[in-house]
């Protein structure tokens, strides 16, 4: 009797947990909602399997006969389905977040490299704009997630600062705000040569390579287009 009571309580606990999991799955967002639905499904299967075990115990106790083979097969099938689903449900949100983080890391690393030509040109003209930091202990620090993100943001900011400094000289060349990256390449080189020769600059700046939305990733996209044009028409 005590064993049957324990199994009954286990069925109740699994069913209750599945209910709460499904409830939170309805108000969650991906990837958490998928993981919660998988977990709830696995808990329902576990509850059903343990309920069948209770039925099997009752049959063995009341009838004192052999338990139908179908019940044993049903319990085995439910557990075979529930256990892997439970593991996948618990792991899914974390795995998806890791994959999303890896995609961002790869994008930032690729953007950092593509900004190299523009950054090099502007850094030579305005070395004082470099965002100095304490050197990393090893080269491996620059391959870590935080290291790559930090280098990405530094390079975007340094490129934008360099364009801001060059913009008065570009305005003096009658550069239009909506100029294409290919057109800006020649104007930028000419503006930097004018600055190096101490030629007068315009009293007004001109905004170049502006993003369509207010975000650093959109800004980086405009800078990458200018850097690619610079590398192509360098």
Beta strands, then each sheet from edge to edge (+ up, - down):
end
